[in-house]
Amino acid sequence: MEGEEKAAPQKAATEGLYAALSREDEAAAREDAAIIKTNLRSAAESVITVGQALVRQKVNLGHGRFLGWIDAEFGMTERSSQRFMKIAEVYSGNTTPVSHLGVKALYELAADSTPQEVRDRVEELFVDGKVVTPAKIRELKAEAKAAREEAERLRLKPPGVITVAIEDISLEDVFRRDVGDIAALAASIEKLGMLQWICIDPDHRLQAGYRRLLAAKHLGWTHIQAKVVPRGFTIQEAENETRKDLTPSELVALDRAIEQRIFVPAAP
């Protein structure tokens, strides 16, 4: 009885929606509703069929009526319908690469945030007989994003600065032992970028920037931009002895300026 009571308003809403359509549009919408209901209960690959039917009816009914239709017929939200339609858009022509995936993995793979290189990689894993989960797809997306960011970082290097593999940098000339809070420095570099290059000599011996180098390693970088300088301990001495930290009053003024920049709204 309770189920019937809940279903009655939904059925009334559905029939009211169909009553506003032409006979031709009503027949088409009812036909696609039946297809969607069948495939919603079916295997994951049928999600594509659902998406195709949703695309047809979004065009046929228009955006406003479409939202009422998916709610009345399936209790489906707009976001869910967009996921189905996106999957259909990406994989309508070739279901083989995703025939083994579950619905959640399909959602993740078809998302706008997923680059084509990740979709290609999933297809390779499928061919190799590997199981691909939503977590694995998110991991591949994170790796792809990190690779793009590193490539962009290396592309933007200024004149006179080279890109060098971190493992090729020698620490032979490093005398610093107290490195301080490397995690905090790494977080700053991740947020703001490397504001000051490390320095190496022509033989890749580190001359300045040991803490920055450790922070880059902490972030998982494999390469870093470095300025090539002559070998000489005077560089390390100059970097650490001639540097002048901000006074307490200067730090207070800086903090106040940052707060104003963040919290004070811009003039209209």
C-alpha positions as CSV (number, residue, x, y, z in Angstrom):
1,M,0.0,0.0,0.0
2,E,2.8,2.4,0.9
3,G,4.6,1.8,-2.4
4,E,1.4,2.4,-4.3
5,E,0.8,5.6,-2.4
6,K,4.3,6.8,-3.4
7,A,3.9,5.7,-7.0
8,A,0.5,7.4,-7.5
9,P,1.8,11.1,-7.5
10,Q,4.7,10.1,-9.8
11,K,2.4,8.4,-12.3
12,A,0.1,11.4,-12.3
13,A,3.0,13.7,-13.0
14,T,4.2,11.4,-15.8
15,E,0.7,11.3,-17.4
16,G,0.4,15.1,-17.0
17,L,3.6,15.6,-18.8
18,Y,2.7,13.3,-21.7
19,A,-0.7,15.0,-22.0
20,A,1.1,18.2,-23.0
21,L,2.9,16.5,-25.9
22,S,1.8,15.7,-29.4
23,R,1.0,12.1,-30.1
24,E,4.2,11.6,-32.1
25,D,6.4,13.1,-29.3
26,E,4.5,11.2,-26.7
27,A,5.0,7.9,-28.5
28,A,8.7,8.6,-28.9
29,A,9.2,9.6,-25.3
30,R,7.3,6.5,-24.0
31,E,9.4,4.3,-26.2
32,D,12.7,5.7,-25.0
33,A,11.4,5.6,-21.4
34,A,10.9,1.8,-21.8
35,I,14.4,1.5,-23.2
36,I,16.0,3.4,-20.4
37,K,14.1,1.5,-17.7
38,T,15.2,-1.8,-19.2
39,N,18.8,-0.8,-19.5
40,L,19.1,0.8,-16.1
41,R,18.7,-2.6,-14.6
42,S,21.0,-4.2,-17.1
43,A,24.8,-4.6,-17.5
44,A,27.2,-1.6,-17.4
45,E,27.6,-1.4,-21.1
46,S,23.9,-0.7,-21.5
47,V,24.6,2.7,-19.9
48,I,25.5,3.8,-23.4
49,T,22.1,2.8,-24.6
50,V,20.5,4.8,-21.8
51,G,22.6,7.8,-22.7
52,Q,21.7,7.7,-26.3
53,A,18.0,7.6,-25.5
54,L,18.4,10.5,-23.1
55,V,20.2,12.5,-25.8
56,R,17.3,11.9,-28.2
57,Q,14.7,13.1,-25.7
58,K,16.6,16.1,-24.6
59,V,16.6,17.3,-28.2
60,N,13.0,16.2,-28.7
61,L,11.4,17.6,-25.5
62,G,13.6,20.6,-24.9
63,H,15.5,21.3,-21.7
64,G,12.6,22.2,-19.4
65,R,10.3,19.3,-20.4
66,F,13.3,17.0,-20.4
67,L,14.1,17.6,-16.7
68,G,10.4,17.0,-15.8
69,W,10.4,13.8,-17.9
70,I,13.5,12.2,-16.4
71,D,12.3,13.1,-12.9
72,A,8.8,11.7,-13.5
73,E,9.8,8.6,-15.3
74,F,13.0,7.5,-13.5
75,G,13.4,9.8,-10.5
76,M,16.7,10.8,-12.2
77,T,18.5,14.1,-11.5
78,E,19.9,16.4,-14.2
79,R,23.4,15.5,-13.1
80,S,22.8,11.8,-13.5
81,S,21.4,12.3,-16.9
82,Q,24.4,14.3,-17.9
83,R,26.7,11.5,-16.9
84,F,24.8,9.0,-19.0
85,M,24.8,11.3,-22.0
86,K,28.5,12.0,-21.6
87,I,29.2,8.3,-21.7
88,A,27.1,7.9,-24.8
89,E,28.9,10.9,-26.4
90,V,32.4,9.4,-25.7
91,Y,31.7,5.7,-26.4
92,S,28.7,5.4,-28.7
93,G,30.9,4.4,-31.7
94,N,33.0,1.9,-29.9
95,T,31.9,0.0,-26.7
96,T,34.8,-2.5,-26.8
97,P,37.2,-0.5,-24.6
98,V,34.6,-0.1,-21.8
99,S,32.6,-3.3,-22.1
100,H,34.3,-4.7,-19.0
101,L,33.8,-1.6,-16.8
102,G,31.3,-1.0,-14.0
103,V,29.0,2.0,-14.1
104,K,31.1,4.1,-11.6
105,A,34.3,3.5,-13.7
106,L,32.4,4.5,-16.8
107,Y,31.3,7.8,-15.1
108,E,34.9,8.5,-14.1
109,L,36.3,7.7,-17.6
110,A,33.8,9.7,-19.6
111,A,34.1,12.8,-17.3
112,D,35.3,16.0,-18.9
113,S,38.2,16.0,-16.5
114,T,39.6,12.8,-18.0
115,P,42.1,13.4,-20.8
116,Q,42.1,11.2,-23.9
117,E,45.5,9.8,-22.9
118,V,43.9,8.2,-19.8
119,R,41.1,6.7,-21.9
120,D,43.7,5.3,-24.2
121,R,45.7,3.9,-21.3
122,V,42.6,2.2,-19.9
123,E,42.0,0.5,-23.3
124,E,45.6,-0.7,-23.2
125,L,45.1,-2.2,-19.7
126,F,41.9,-3.9,-20.9
127,V,43.8,-5.5,-23.8
128,D,46.4,-6.7,-21.3
129,G,43.7,-8.3,-19.3
130,K,44.0,-5.9,-16.3
131,V,41.1,-5.0,-14.1
132,V,40.4,-1.2,-14.1
133,T,38.6,0.3,-11.1
134,P,37.4,3.9,-10.5
135,A,40.3,4.3,-8.1
136,K,42.7,3.2,-10.8
137,I,41.3,5.7,-13.3
138,R,41.6,8.5,-10.7
139,E,45.2,7.5,-10.2
140,L,45.9,7.6,-13.9
141,K,44.3,11.0,-14.1
142,A,46.5,12.3,-11.3
143,E,49.6,11.0,-13.0
144,A,48.6,12.6,-16.3
145,K,48.0,16.0,-14.5
146,A,51.3,15.8,-12.7
147,A,53.1,15.1,-16.0
148,R,51.4,18.0,-17.8
149,E,52.3,20.4,-14.9
150,E,55.9,19.3,-14.9
151,A,56.1,19.7,-18.7
152,E,54.7,23.2,-18.4
153,R,57.0,24.1,-15.6
154,L,60.0,23.0,-17.7
155,R,58.7,24.8,-20.7
156,L,58.7,28.1,-18.9
157,K,62.3,28.1,-17.9
158,P,64.1,31.5,-18.5
159,P,67.2,32.0,-20.6
160,G,70.4,30.8,-18.9
161,V,68.6,28.2,-16.9
162,I,68.9,24.5,-17.8
163,T,66.8,21.5,-16.9
164,V,68.7,18.7,-15.1
165,A,67.7,15.3,-13.7
166,I,67.7,15.6,-9.9
167,E,69.5,12.2,-9.6
168,D,72.4,13.7,-11.7
169,I,73.1,16.5,-9.2
170,S,76.1,15.9,-6.9
171,L,76.0,17.0,-3.3
172,E,79.8,17.0,-3.0
173,D,80.0,20.7,-2.2
174,V,77.1,20.8,0.2
175,F,78.0,21.8,3.8
176,R,74.5,22.4,5.2
177,R,73.4,19.9,7.8
178,D,70.4,21.6,9.4
179,V,67.8,21.7,6.6
180,G,64.8,22.8,8.7
181,D,61.2,22.2,7.7
182,I,61.4,20.8,4.2
183,A,57.7,19.8,4.1
184,A,56.7,23.4,4.6
185,L,59.1,24.7,1.9
186,A,57.7,22.0,-0.5
187,A,54.2,23.1,0.2
188,S,55.2,26.7,-0.6
189,I,56.9,25.6,-3.9
190,E,53.9,23.6,-4.8
191,K,51.6,26.6,-4.3
192,L,53.8,29.4,-5.7
193,G,56.4,27.6,-7.9
194,M,60.1,27.7,-7.6
195,L,60.8,31.5,-7.0
196,Q,64.6,31.1,-7.0
197,W,66.6,28.7,-9.0
198,I,69.1,26.3,-7.5
199,C,72.7,26.8,-8.8
200,I,75.0,24.0,-10.1
201,D,78.5,24.1,-11.6
202,P,79.2,22.8,-15.1
203,D,79.8,19.3,-13.6
204,H,76.4,19.4,-11.9
205,R,77.8,19.9,-8.4
206,L,75.2,21.8,-6.3
207,Q,76.5,25.3,-5.4
208,A,73.3,26.8,-3.9
209,G,69.7,25.8,-3.1
210,Y,70.1,22.5,-1.1
211,R,66.8,23.0,0.7
212,R,65.0,23.8,-2.5
213,L,66.5,20.7,-4.0
214,L,65.2,18.6,-1.1
215,A,61.8,20.2,-1.4
216,A,61.7,19.2,-5.1
217,K,62.5,15.6,-4.2
218,H,59.8,15.8,-1.5
219,L,57.3,16.8,-4.2
220,G,58.3,13.8,-6.4
221,W,60.0,15.9,-9.1
222,T,62.4,14.0,-11.3
223,H,63.9,17.1,-13.0
224,I,64.6,20.7,-11.8
225,Q,65.6,23.9,-13.4
226,A,69.1,25.1,-12.4
227,K,71.3,28.1,-13.1
228,V,74.9,27.0,-14.1
229,V,77.6,29.0,-12.2
230,P,81.3,28.6,-11.7
231,R,82.3,26.3,-8.9
232,G,83.1,28.2,-5.7
233,F,82.1,28.1,-2.1
234,T,81.6,31.9,-2.1
235,I,78.1,31.4,-3.6
236,Q,76.9,29.3,-0.7
237,E,78.5,31.8,1.7
238,A,76.9,34.8,0.0
239,E,73.4,33.1,-0.1
240,N,73.4,32.4,3.6
241,E,75.4,35.2,5.1
242,T,74.3,38.3,3.1
243,R,70.6,37.4,3.2
244,K,68.6,39.6,5.6
245,D,65.4,38.2,7.1
246,L,62.4,40.5,7.6
247,T,62.2,42.2,11.0
248,P,59.2,41.4,13.3
249,S,57.5,44.7,12.4
250,E,58.0,44.1,8.7
251,L,56.5,40.6,9.0
252,V,53.4,42.2,10.8
253,A,53.0,44.7,7.9
254,L,53.3,42.0,5.3
255,D,50.7,39.9,7.1
256,R,48.4,42.9,7.3
257,A,48.8,43.5,3.5
258,I,48.1,39.9,2.7
259,E,44.9,39.9,4.8
260,Q,43.7,43.1,3.1
261,R,44.5,41.6,-0.3
262,I,42.5,38.4,0.5
263,F,39.5,39.7,2.5
264,V,38.9,43.3,1.3
265,P,36.5,43.2,-1.8
266,A,37.7,45.0,-4.9
267,A,36.0,48.3,-5.8
268,P,33.1,47.9,-8.2
